[in-house]
Amino acid sequence: MARRGENIRKRSDGRWEGRYIKGRSADGKPCWGYVYGATYTEVREISARKKAEYGIYNLNSTDITFSEISEQWLYSVRQGVKESTFAHYQYTLRHYLQPVFGDFKVSALSEKILEQGLLAVITPANGKQKALGVTMAQECLSMLRRICKYAAHFHLIRPLEITVKLPQNPQKYCCRLPQKNKRNYSRS
C-alpha cells in the first residue's frame, strides 16, 4: 500500500526533514525536493509553500466566497452532530466569522489574511462589541481551521496552517498560607 501523509520525519541530527515532489522524470518517476527546519510545523509550512510553487495542488479555479464554502461545510457536518451543536456552529459562523471573512474569495485566502482576520474577530476594533472570551476564541479558531481543511479537500485552496496567539485564562492565585506541620518531631 502506498504511503500517505506529509513525508516529514525527524532526522538523527535533531532537524526535521520534509520531502515533496518537484516534478516527474520522462519515465514518470517522481523527482524529490527536500526542506529542513528546526520544528515540525516550520517544515510543514515550507513544504506546503514548495508544493504550491511546483503546482502539486492543482487548485480548482472558482469564484466561490468564504460565506458560500462555510455554508457548505456547515450543512456537511449537520448529520454528524446534535441539533444544539449545529445551532451553535451556525450562530458562531454567522455572528463572528462570516462578517469578517464572508466576501473574500476562497482562492485569495492565505495564512496572513486568516490570522489577521481572526485577530479582528477576537478583539474587534469598532468598540461596539467586546473582545471574545477564551473558549469562544478557541471555537472560532477551530471552526476556521475546519472550514479551510474542507476547502482544501475540494482543492479550492492549498492546506493552510493558521497560528494565532489566543487570549489566556486569567490565572487565579490563591493566597494560601503554608500549613503548619501537625506532627512535632522535636525530641523532648
Number of C-alpha atoms within 10 A of each C-alpha: 3 4 6 6 6 12 13 19 14 15 10 7 6 10 14 20 20 22 19 20 17 17 16 11 9 7 6 8 10 13 11 11 14 16 16 20 16 12 13 16 13 15 22 24 16 16 24 19 15 19 20 16 11 13 13 15 16 13 15 11 11 10 13 14 17 24 21 16 18 25 15 14 18 18 12 11 12 14 10 10 11 11 11 9 12 17 14 12 18 15 12 16 20 16 11 18 23 18 12 17 21 17 13 16 16 23 19 12 17 15 15 12 14 22 18 12 16 24 18 16 23 24 17 15 12 8 8 7 11 11 17 17 14 14 12 14 21 16 13 20 21 13 19 20 18 14 18 25 19 19 21 17 12 11 16 23 23 23 22 18 19 17 13 14 7 16 15 10 9 7 6 6 6 6 6 6 6 6 6 7 7 6 6 7 7 5 4 3
